[in-house]
Amino acid sequence: MRIITGKYKGRVLEGFDIDGTRPTMERVKESLFAILQPYIINSSVLDLFSGSGNLGLEALSEGAKFATLVDSNSKAIKVVVRNVAKLGEKNAKTLCMDYKKAIASFEKQSFDIIFLDPPYKTNYIEQSIIEITKNEILKEKGIIVCESDNLDKIIYPEEYQEIKNKKYGDKYIVLIQKL
């Protein structure tokens, strides 16, 4: 796994082998970040189920101002911490915390881009968006990026609109924005 573009282009990230995890493939990441390009520069990013930190670190490489990388798995967060250190990135914060507790902890903080790539066998996308909305942590005109193996799991309230929906092999990427 490596950084595709930007200031860290070509840098290799450490991965891990934890049951139920899978990194976003490079071709999918490349296409996703091409879509996100107008939103990235100087953005604040939340990678809520960060795994190795792949998506949040790619955003920083492409010009995001700050990234918060959250995962409830302590092994995953150790990998994220090592990847942040390997890049020498000073504008990243890591949290080993359940996603609901993390969202609730962002009082008086909001994000331009939120990545939701939870374990596939969960309903965490729907639950995350409910919590994000309730806690008002998505900035006006902010984007939520949802990744799942099943389009039916990408459920969001009526106050959001889909701005992009793309299938890559066996996964779906859906970008939504609050109306």
Number of C-alpha atoms within 10 A of each C-alpha: 15 16 22 19 15 13 14 17 13 12 15 14 19 15 18 13 10 11 7 9 16 16 17 17 12 14 10 17 17 16 12 19 18 11 13 17 12 8 18 21 15 14 18 27 29 28 24 27 25 27 30 29 31 25 27 28 28 23 30 24 21 22 17 21 16 21 27 20 28 27 25 18 16 13 15 23 22 16 18 29 17 16 21 23 12 13 15 10 16 10 14 22 15 18 19 16 18 14 20 15 11 17 24 14 13 14 11 8 13 20 21 20 27 27 21 25 24 23 18 17 11 11 15 20 23 17 15 18 22 16 18 19 17 11 17 18 22 23 16 13 13 19 23 25 20 23 24 23 18 14 16 9 18 20 15 17 11 8 10 16 13 14 12 13 13 15 15 12 8 8 15 19 22 19 23 20 19 18 10
